[in-house]
């Protein structure tokens, strides 16, 4: 299952991403965590020191290698250079298996039972000439080519704000957890996200954060309605982790909230045909608006209309 954590800056989405990853790994469940936020703090939130987190190889710096592997001998893709972030798989493409032996997962760092991948920060060569979508394109290609089964979890800490919707990446998830504080800004982001996602059959559930009491819960219910799945309050355990102290147990109510989130993920239906159809729709859109012109080829020809994911069961 592919899960995104989204929300405005400062809402606590990286903290909740890390708590959810820890929650899964602590129960012995297989999980890949991906830091796709421009600030790159997920590694430290999971307990790595800053130096070790900084040494995780950046997916965004290895796009050519990743593309070369994924295109395989797909005759519709002339070269790695002609492969863009929305390029969908087709006959001859190499698909990825969860935590498999491939050039993408090989870049991961094992952290307390989870595999951590990172898009990487901006570097000196990027500043002033590139946008962060050049980094998150590696995540979109990864998700486009990943054949994950029920009981396998990919958790992506997305960049803050509406940048989530700047590409087809937002359609690559089975479920998006929108982390919202009980404030006007918090629910304003919810309205923005649901408006953008309305026509794309994207599942969004709101997780309240920094909830101080029943008034905060009532505020969130009033503004997000049934999309409010659960909420977390202030946590001494989280504060301890942020200070580098371990061994402080997470509060019972906050643990119950994580259980509720996991149950919601496991209940999500999986529709591989829709997944591929959305990938194709965004690829065609990108090809027509900029990608074919930029690459110098008709990238719509990369679409394989006969391709189907080789999955054992569709949920």
N, C-alpha and C positions, 0 to 999 in steps of 0.2 A: 504494500500500500504506500502511496506517495502522499506526503503530508507537508503543507507549507505553513509557516508561522509568519503572519504579516501584521502590519499596524503602523501607526505613526511613530516617529522617533521618540524614544524615551518612554514608550508604553510598557516596556518590559518583555518584548517578544523574544529577545535573545535569552533572557533569564528563563522564560517559560519553555523555549525550545530546549534548553539544556536540562531543565527539570524533566521534561517529557522523555528526552533521550535517556537520562538516568533511570527514569521509571521503567522504560522498556528493558534496558540492559540489566537492571537490577532483578528483573523477573526472568532473566535468561532468554529474552526474545532477541532475535537477530535484528540489528539496526545499523543503518548507514546515516550519519549526520553530515549535512553539507552546510558550510558557512558561505552563503551567497550574499552577505551584507557587506557593503563597502567598508564598514568599520572593522570587520574581521575580529570579533570578540568571542565567538562561540567556543573556540579552543580553550581560552582561559576560563570561560563559564563552566566548561566541563572539567576543569581542574588542572589544565596544563599551565606551566609557568610561561611567561611571555617569550622567553628565548626558544623554548621547545615549540610553542605554537607558531612562531615566526619561521621555523624551519620546515613546516609542512609544505611540500611542493604545490605550487599554484596551478590549478587546472587551466586558468586563463593564459598561462605562459606556455602551455603545451597543446594548444589548440590544433596545430598542424599534425602532431603525432596522434592525437585523439581522432581527428578527422580521417587520417590515413587508415587507422585501424577500423573505424566504423564503416567506411565505404567499402572495404573488402574488395570484391570483384564485381560490385554492382555496375553494370554497363551504362547505367543512366547517369552516373556521376563521373565526369571526365578526369577529375583530379581533386586532391584535398583543397586546393585553392578555389575550386568551383563549389565547394560545399559550404553552405551558410548555416547559421544557427537553427533555422527552421527546417532544414533538409530532412525529410522523413525517410525511414528505412524502406528498402525494397528488396526484390530478389537479388541475392549476392551480398547484401549488407551483412556485416557482423553484428549480431545482437549481443547485448550484455546480459549475463546472468548475475543475480544478486550476489555481491561479494565474490565475484568470479575471478579467474586468473586472466586479467586483461590489463592494458596500459592505464586504464582509468582507476580501477580499484587499487592498482599497485602504488598509486600516489597517496593512498590513505595512511593515516596514523591510528593505531589501536589505542583507545582510551577507555579503560574500565569496561570492556566488553562491547564497545561501539567502534565502528570504523568512521573516522573523521576525514572528510574531504574539504578542501577550501578552494574557493575561486581565486583567492589572492588579492592583495591590496593594489591600489594604484602605485605605479612606480614612476621614476623620473621620466621615462620615455612616454608615459601616458598623459602626463599632466599638460593640459592645454590643447591636446590634439585628439583625445579619445574620450568616449563615455563609458560608464561602467557596464553597459550592455555587452561590450566586447568580452568582458570577463564572464558574465552570467550566461553567455551563449554556450559555454562549455557545459553548464548545468542543463540547458535546454536540449542539447544533443544527447547528453547522458540519459535524461529521462525519456526522450523520444525513442531510444534504442534499448531501454531496459525492460526485460521480461521478468517482472517480480511476481511472486505468488502470494496468496493469503498467508499471513503470519510472518511476512518479511516487510520491514518498515524502512522507508527512506524519509528522513525528517530534514526539511530545508529551512534554514533561517534566512528569510528574504531581506532584501534591502528595504529601508523604511519608505513609507509613503506610497504614492500612486505609481511609482516606477515599476511596480509589479506588473502593471498592465501595458508597459511599453513594448511588449512582444507577446507571442503566443505562450510564453512560459506559464502564465496563470491558468491555462487549460490543461497543464500536464499533471495536475494533482487530483487525487481522489477526494481530498478534503482540504480546505483552507481554514485554519484557525486564525481568526482576526482578534488580536489582543487589544482590548479597549479599556481605558480607564473610565471611571464614572464621571466624565466631564463633557462639556460641550464639544471640545476638540476631539475627544475620544469617540463620541457617537457621530460626529461629523465625518470622520474617516470611514465609519461603518456605512453611512449613507453614500459616500463617494464610491466605495468598493462595490456595494450591491448594485449601484447604478451601472457601473462599468461591466459587471459580470452578468447582468440581467439576461442578456440574449445568448449566453454561451453555456448554459447548463452547468454552471460551476457551483459546487456545494460550499457554502460558507457558514461557519458556526462561530459565534462570538464567545470569547472567554474573557470575562471581566478580570481585571487585575488591580491590585492596590485597593481592594474593596474593604472599607472600614466598618460597615454595618448594614443593617436592613435598609436604611435610606439610600445607600449607594446601590444596593441590589434593585430596589424599586425604581431608581432613576434609570438604570440600564434596561429594565423590563419595559419601562414606559417608552423608551426610544428605540429599542431593537426588537422588542416583542419575543416571538417564539424562537428567534435566531440565537437568543442567549442560552448557551448550553450549560455553563457552569461559571464559577468564579473562584479566585484565590485572594486571600487576604494578606496582610503584612506577615512576614515570616522571619523568625529568629534564625531558622535553619538557612534560609537564603542569605541573610546578612552574614552569617558565619562563613558560608562558602565564598561570598564576595570578599571577605577578609582573609581568605586562605585557610580558614579553620574547618576541620572535618569532624565528623562524628556527632553533629547535632541533628537529631532526627527531624524529618519534615513533619509538620503538624498534621494531625489526623484529618482535619477538614480539607487541607490542601492536598493530601494524599488521595482523599476521596474524589476531589476534583480531577486529578490526573487519571484515576480509574474511570471516571465518567467520560473523559476525553478518549481514552483507549477503547472503551466500549462503542463510542460513536464511530471511531475509525473502523473497527472490525465489522460494524453493521453497514458500512458503505457498500453499495453495489459496484461491481466492476464491469465496465462495458468496453471491451477492447475495440470493437468496431467504431464506437464514438471517439475513442482516444485517437485512433488513426485518422478518422474523418476530420477531426479538429486540427490535427497536425497538418494535414493536406490543405485545409482551408487557409490556415495562416501562412503556409509556405507559398501558396499561390498568390495570396495578398501581398506578401513581401516581394515575391518575384516581380509582380506587376508594378509595384510602387517604387522599388529601388534596386533590388538585388540583381535582377537580370542585367540591368544597365551597368551596375558596378562591376559585375564579374565579366560581362561581355559574352554571355551565353543565355539562351532561353532556359531559365531554371525551372519553369513549369514542366519541362520534359523530364525532370528528375522524379516526378510522381509516378509510382508504379500502381496502376489501378487494380491489379490483381493481388497485391500484397495483403496477407493476413498474418497476425502474430501467432506463432506456434505455442499456444498455451494449452495446458492440460485441462483447465476448466475455466469457464467465464462466470464471474459472479455478477 
